[in-house]
């Protein structure tokens, strides 16, 4: 368990406190001694006794009982009630639908619905491309999952995956103004998932695949990219890869390294590990070693030689580890510049980092507990990044996917190409100036509001330059063809 108090384990504790000097201070001290961190303190009632709501962050749920017991141990203090703030946020779901236009008069009804809507339906029937002009398709993304690879929870099913997909929809809207809707499918069958997404695609401008286990996720994405004329993006693969590359570009800028000279160890070869490797190769990295649960991949490993290795790992073995290094992460990390962890907690001993080249870079991104803790890595590493928000240099996909889809939707790109992903990575990296760049700031905050617009513009510009764009965007964010259509009778 983490020892750092976190908002995910946050309680609102309603406390009745005697109205005597120093009582609130005694309560606050007791909460701190029990491992809690106080946020807001609100006065609820003050007529007879003081009743206050105290917001407390703790390291884990086990600390809640310790905190409330510490409060109860104080004469003159009594816990009335506790509320789990994370669960409270999810009551009734986290998203809802809003109308963009008022519906108050007969005229409103006649235009929004019958009979006026028939004219718009007929126009789209005559020219299906007008769906991008006159329906939500122009700005709506489906967040599709089967619930088989959710966060660090694994295969928890479509119902349990919904809170994550709702959260994804919130991020799309908050950071890029993209309307997104969670769709969790009650099937693990690849053919059924592909067919279902193909059937719902007419109502969406893009498809964001999420938390689908490997290796099925690779086939699902490739088949949908081939069959649909809207962008399909598996964020667990490509969002992670883009942000890792952005962080690495800045880490190399800070340490004076060249991508072509790097030696990289990737631990964990699921969807994210494979995608990160692919984007690093495209960016110019020439020496990569990948480790899965059986150790370093190579064309000399037993499962490659006997033909039992999966196709994607066969590809990986053929494209990486030219020296045929064997063994686990502890052996493979020797002589590397960068370790990228996309696996699980504590898979490598911190002492092994001492065998890396000078000024080593550690991207330990397993959540919630990284491959090696930042505290343990600190004596050996110059740069440390994680997937967590409570450490510097959080590699967070929210830096990528809202802006990528915003840019793709704005110019009606049919696909999100490899050059568009590279453009997104460079745009994220360039948010940090030379003056701002330092060891604990190689990647922007996920709340940096400059990121999504910069990524969107870079993606749109690359799409236009490469011919992937189907429309030119004008200054108000509408395609020029849309404006012309509004002038038409």
C-alpha positions in Angstrom: 0.0 0.0 0.0 1.0 3.6 -0.6 2.2 5.6 2.4 1.2 8.9 0.8 -2.2 10.3 1.6 -4.3 10.5 -1.6 -7.6 12.0 -2.7 -8.7 8.5 -3.9 -9.0 7.6 -0.2 -10.7 10.8 0.9 -13.4 11.0 3.6 -15.7 13.7 4.7 -16.0 13.2 8.5 -18.8 15.0 10.3 -17.7 15.7 13.8 -19.5 17.1 16.8 -17.0 19.1 18.8 -17.3 20.9 22.2 -17.2 24.7 21.7 -14.1 25.2 23.9 -10.7 26.8 23.0 -8.2 24.4 21.4 -10.7 21.6 20.6 -10.4 21.9 16.8 -6.6 21.9 17.1 -6.7 18.7 19.2 -8.9 17.0 16.6 -6.6 18.1 13.8 -3.5 16.8 15.6 -5.2 13.5 16.2 -6.1 13.2 12.5 -2.5 13.9 11.5 -1.0 11.5 14.0 -3.3 8.8 12.6 -1.9 9.3 9.1 -4.5 11.7 7.6 -4.1 15.0 5.8 -6.8 17.6 6.4 -8.2 19.5 3.5 -11.3 21.6 3.9 -13.0 22.3 7.3 -16.6 23.5 7.0 -18.9 24.6 9.8 -22.3 22.9 9.6 -24.0 23.9 12.9 -23.0 26.1 15.8 -26.1 26.4 18.1 -25.4 24.0 20.9 -22.2 22.0 19.9 -20.0 22.8 16.9 -20.6 20.4 14.0 -18.0 20.5 11.3 -17.4 18.5 8.1 -13.6 17.8 7.9 -12.2 16.5 4.6 -9.3 14.0 5.2 -7.1 12.3 2.7 -5.5 9.0 3.9 -3.0 6.5 2.4 -5.6 3.7 2.1 -9.0 2.6 3.3 -7.5 0.8 6.3 -6.4 4.2 7.7 -10.1 5.4 7.9 -10.8 3.4 11.1 -7.6 4.6 12.6 -8.5 8.3 11.9 -12.0 8.0 13.3 -10.8 6.1 16.4 -8.3 8.9 17.0 -11.0 11.5 16.8 -13.3 9.5 19.1 -10.5 9.1 21.7 -10.7 12.9 22.4 -13.0 13.9 25.2 -15.6 16.3 23.7 -15.3 15.0 20.1 -17.7 12.6 18.4 -17.8 11.2 14.9 -21.4 11.5 13.6 -20.9 10.2 10.1 -18.4 9.5 7.3 -18.7 9.8 3.6 -16.4 8.2 1.0 -15.8 11.2 -1.3 -14.7 9.0 -4.3 -17.9 6.9 -4.2 -20.0 10.0 -3.7 -18.6 11.5 -6.9 -19.8 8.4 -8.8 -23.3 8.3 -7.5 -25.6 8.3 -10.5 -22.7 8.3 -12.9 -20.3 11.2 -13.7 -21.7 12.4 -17.0 -25.0 13.5 -18.4 -26.5 14.8 -21.7 -27.3 18.5 -22.2 -29.2 20.1 -25.1 -27.3 22.7 -27.1 -30.4 24.6 -28.0 -33.5 25.7 -26.0 -36.7 23.8 -26.5 -39.3 26.3 -25.2 -41.7 27.2 -28.0 -43.6 25.5 -30.9 -41.1 27.0 -33.3 -38.2 25.4 -31.4 -40.0 22.0 -31.5 -40.8 22.4 -35.2 -37.1 23.0 -36.1 -35.5 20.5 -33.6 -38.0 17.8 -34.2 -41.0 17.2 -36.4 -41.7 18.5 -39.0 -38.5 20.5 -39.7 -36.1 17.7 -38.8 -37.3 15.8 -41.9 -35.6 18.3 -44.2 -32.3 17.7 -42.5 -32.7 13.9 -42.6 -33.4 14.1 -46.3 -30.3 16.3 -46.9 -28.2 13.7 -45.2 -29.9 10.9 -47.1 -28.9 12.6 -50.4 -25.4 13.3 -49.2 -24.2 11.1 -46.2 -21.2 13.3 -45.7 -23.6 16.0 -44.3 -23.9 13.9 -41.2 -20.6 15.6 -40.1 -22.3 19.0 -40.5 -25.7 18.4 -39.1 -25.4 15.7 -36.4 -23.3 15.1 -33.3 -21.0 12.9 -35.4 -18.7 15.9 -36.0 -17.7 16.1 -32.4 -18.5 12.8 -30.7 -16.2 9.9 -29.9 -17.2 6.4 -28.6 -15.1 5.1 -25.7 -15.3 1.4 -26.3 -14.2 -1.3 -23.9 -14.9 -4.9 -23.0 -13.6 -4.5 -19.5 -10.8 -7.1 -19.8 -7.8 -4.9 -19.0 -9.0 -2.2 -16.7 -6.3 -0.1 -15.0 -4.5 -2.4 -12.6 -7.6 -4.5 -12.0 -7.5 -6.7 -15.0 -10.6 -8.5 -16.4 -13.5 -7.1 -14.3 -16.1 -7.1 -17.0 -18.1 -4.4 -18.8 -20.3 -3.2 -15.9 -17.4 -2.7 -13.5 -15.4 -0.9 -16.3 -18.1 1.8 -16.8 -16.7 4.2 -14.2 -13.4 4.3 -16.0 -15.0 4.9 -19.4 -17.2 7.6 -17.9 -14.1 9.2 -16.5 -12.5 9.1 -19.9 -15.5 10.9 -21.3 -15.1 13.6 -18.7 -11.5 14.1 -19.7 -12.4 14.4 -23.4 -14.9 17.1 -22.6 -12.9 19.0 -20.0 -9.6 19.3 -22.0 -10.7 19.4 -25.6 -14.4 20.0 -25.8 -15.0 16.6 -27.4 -18.3 14.9 -26.5 -17.5 11.3 -25.7 -19.8 8.4 -24.7 -18.9 5.2 -22.8 -19.8 2.0 -24.5 -19.0 -1.2 -22.6 -19.6 -4.4 -24.5 -20.7 -7.7 -22.9 -18.5 -9.8 -25.1 -14.8 -10.8 -25.3 -15.1 -12.2 -28.8 -13.0 -10.3 -31.3 -15.4 -10.7 -34.2 -18.3 -9.5 -32.2 -16.5 -6.4 -30.9 -15.4 -5.5 -34.4 -18.9 -6.0 -35.8 -20.6 -4.0 -32.9 -18.3 -1.0 -33.3 -18.8 -1.1 -37.1 -22.6 -1.0 -36.6 -22.5 1.9 -34.2 -19.9 3.9 -36.1 -22.4 6.0 -38.1 -23.2 8.0 -35.0 -19.6 8.8 -34.1 -16.7 10.9 -35.5 -14.1 8.7 -33.8 -13.5 5.5 -31.8 -11.4 5.4 -28.7 -10.6 1.8 -27.7 -9.9 1.4 -24.1 -8.8 -1.4 -21.7 -9.1 -4.3 -24.1 -6.6 -7.0 -23.3 -3.7 -8.0 -25.5 -3.2 -9.6 -27.9 -6.9 -9.1 -29.0 -6.6 -5.3 -28.9 -4.0 -5.3 -31.7 -6.3 -7.2 -34.1 -9.4 -5.3 -33.1 -7.8 -1.9 -33.8 -6.3 -3.0 -37.1 -9.5 -4.4 -38.4 -11.5 -1.3 -37.4 -8.9 1.0 -38.9 -9.3 -0.9 -42.2 -13.1 -1.0 -42.2 -14.1 2.4 -40.9 -13.6 5.9 -42.4 -13.2 7.6 -39.0 -10.2 7.6 -36.6 -9.7 4.6 -34.4 -7.2 5.0 -31.6 -6.4 2.5 -28.9 -5.3 4.8 -26.1 -3.6 2.2 -24.0 -1.2 1.7 -26.8 -0.8 4.9 -28.6 -1.6 7.5 -25.9 1.0 5.9 -23.6 3.5 5.8 -26.5 3.0 9.4 -27.4 3.4 10.7 -23.9 6.5 8.5 -23.2 8.1 9.8 -26.3 7.3 13.4 -25.3 8.9 12.8 -21.9 11.9 11.2 -23.5 12.5 14.0 -26.0 12.7 16.4 -23.1 14.8 14.1 -21.0 17.3 13.8 -23.8 17.2 17.6 -24.3 18.1 18.0 -20.6 20.9 15.4 -20.5 22.3 16.1 -24.0 21.6 12.7 -25.4 20.6 11.7 -28.9 17.8 9.3 -29.5 19.9 7.3 -31.9 22.5 6.6 -29.3 20.1 5.4 -26.6 20.1 1.9 -25.2 16.6 1.2 -23.7 15.1 -1.5 -21.6 11.3 -2.0 -21.8 9.8 -4.1 -19.0 6.3 -5.3 -19.8 5.2 -6.2 -23.3 1.5 -5.8 -23.3 -0.3 -3.3 -25.5 1.5 -0.3 -24.1 5.0 -1.9 -24.1 4.7 -2.9 -27.8 3.4 0.5 -28.8 6.1 2.4 -26.9 8.7 0.3 -28.6 7.3 0.9 -32.0 7.2 4.7 -31.6 10.7 4.7 -30.2 11.9 2.8 -33.2 10.1 5.3 -35.5 11.7 8.2 -33.6 15.2 6.8 -34.2 16.1 4.6 -31.2 18.2 1.7 -32.4 18.9 -0.4 -29.3 15.9 -1.7 -27.4 15.6 -4.8 -25.2 12.2 -6.0 -24.2 11.4 -8.1 -21.1 8.2 -10.0 -20.4 7.5 -12.3 -17.5 9.8 -14.9 -18.9 12.7 -12.5 -19.4 14.4 -10.8 -22.4 12.9 -11.5 -25.8 15.2 -12.6 -28.6 15.3 -14.9 -31.6 17.3 -17.3 -29.5 14.7 -17.6 -26.7 13.1 -21.1 -26.4 9.6 -20.1 -27.2 10.7 -18.3 -30.4 12.6 -21.4 -31.5 9.8 -23.8 -30.8 7.1 -21.7 -32.4 5.0 -21.1 -29.3 5.7 -17.4 -29.0 2.8 -15.1 -30.0 3.0 -13.3 -33.4 3.4 -9.9 -31.8 6.3 -11.1 -29.6 7.9 -12.9 -32.6 7.9 -9.5 -34.3 9.3 -7.9 -31.2 12.1 -10.5 -31.0 13.0 -9.9 -34.6 13.1 -6.1 -34.3 14.9 -5.7 -31.0 17.8 -7.1 -28.9 20.4 -7.6 -31.6 22.9 -8.8 -29.1 20.5 -11.6 -28.0 20.8 -10.7 -24.3 19.1 -13.2 -22.0 17.9 -13.1 -18.4 15.4 -11.0 -16.5 15.3 -7.2 -16.1 18.1 -7.2 -13.5 20.5 -8.6 -16.1 19.1 -6.8 -19.1 19.3 -3.3 -17.6 23.1 -3.3 -17.5 24.6 -0.7 -19.8 21.2 1.0 -20.6 20.4 4.7 -20.6 16.6 4.3 -20.0 14.3 1.9 -18.2 10.6 2.0 -19.2 8.4 0.0 -16.9 4.9 -1.0 -18.1 4.5 -4.1 -16.0 3.9 -4.3 -12.3 5.1 -3.4 -8.9 8.6 -4.1 -7.7 9.8 -6.1 -10.7 13.4 -4.8 -10.4 15.7 -4.2 -7.5 16.9 -0.6 -7.1 20.5 -1.7 -6.8 20.4 -3.0 -10.4 20.0 0.7 -11.5 23.7 1.2 -10.6 24.7 -0.9 -13.6 23.1 1.6 -16.0 25.1 4.2 -18.0 25.7 7.6 -16.3 22.7 9.9 -15.7 20.2 7.1 -16.0 16.5 7.8 -16.8 13.8 5.7 -15.1 10.2 5.8 -16.4 8.5 3.4 -13.9 4.9 3.7 -14.8 3.1 0.7 -13.2 0.1 2.0 -11.2 -0.5 2.4 -8.4 2.9 0.8 -7.4 5.8 1.3 -9.8 8.4 -1.2 -10.9 10.8 0.5 -8.6 9.8 3.2 -6.1 11.0 6.7 -6.8 12.5 6.9 -3.3 14.6 3.7 -3.9 15.6 4.8 -7.4 16.6 8.4 -6.4 20.2 7.6 -5.4 20.9 6.1 -8.8 18.8 8.0 -11.3 19.1 11.5 -12.7 15.5 11.6 -14.1 12.5 9.7 -12.7 9.0 9.6 -14.1 6.0 7.6 -13.0 2.3 7.1 -13.8 1.3 8.6 -10.5 0.0 12.1 -9.8 1.7 12.4 -6.4 5.2 12.3 -7.9 6.9 14.7 -10.4 6.9 13.9 -14.1 3.6 12.0 -14.3 3.3 10.3 -17.7 -0.4 10.7 -18.2 -2.4 9.8 -21.3 -4.7 12.8 -20.8 -1.8 14.9 -22.3 -2.4 13.1 -25.6 -5.8 11.7 -26.4 -8.1 14.8 -26.0 -5.9 16.9 -28.3 -5.3 14.1 -30.8 -9.0 13.6 -31.3 -9.7 17.3 -31.3 -7.2 17.8 -34.1 -8.4 14.8 -36.1 -12.1 15.8 -35.7 -11.4 19.4 -36.7 -10.0 18.4 -40.1 -12.1 15.2 -40.5 -9.1 12.9 -40.7 -10.1 9.4 -41.5 -7.2 7.9 -39.5 -4.7 8.9 -36.9 -1.4 8.2 -38.6 2.0 7.5 -37.2 3.3 11.0 -38.3 0.3 12.5 -36.5 1.3 10.7 -33.3 4.9 11.9 -33.7 3.6 15.5 -34.1 1.5 15.1 -30.9 4.6 14.0 -29.0 6.7 16.9 -30.2 3.9 19.3 -29.4 3.6 18.0 -25.8 7.4 18.2 -25.3 7.6 21.7 -26.7 5.2 23.1 -24.1 8.2 23.1 -21.7 10.7 25.8 -22.5 14.5 25.5 -22.1 14.3 27.8 -19.1 11.6 25.6 -17.4 13.2 22.2 -18.2 14.7 20.4 -15.2 14.9 16.9 -13.8 11.6 17.1 -12.0 9.8 18.8 -14.9 10.3 17.0 -18.2 6.6 16.6 -19.0 3.7 19.2 -18.6 1.1 18.8 -15.9 -2.1 17.1 -17.0 -3.9 20.4 -16.0 -1.7 22.5 -18.3 -4.4 24.1 -20.5 -1.9 24.8 -23.3 -1.3 21.1 -24.0 -4.6 20.0 -25.7 -4.8 23.0 -28.1 -1.1 22.6 -29.0 -1.5 18.9 -29.7 -4.7 19.5 -31.7 -3.0 22.1 -33.9 0.0 19.9 -34.5 -2.2 16.9 -35.3 -4.4 18.9 -37.7 -1.4 20.5 -39.4 0.2 17.1 -40.0 -3.1 15.7 -41.3 -3.4 18.6 -43.8 0.3 18.3 -44.8 0.1 14.6 -45.5 -3.3 14.6 -47.2 -5.0 12.8 -44.4 -7.4 15.7 -43.8 -10.8 15.6 -45.4 -11.7 19.2 -44.7 -9.9 22.6 -44.0 -10.7 24.2 -40.7 -11.5 27.9 -40.6 -11.0 30.4 -37.8 -14.2 29.5 -35.9 -13.5 25.7 -35.9 -15.9 24.7 -38.7 -14.8 23.2 -41.9 -15.1 25.6 -44.8 -17.5 23.2 -46.5 -19.8 23.6 -43.5 -19.9 27.3 -43.8 -20.7 27.1 -47.5 -23.5 24.6 -46.8 -25.1 27.0 -44.4 -25.4 29.5 -47.1 -27.1 27.0 -49.5 -30.9 27.0 -49.8 
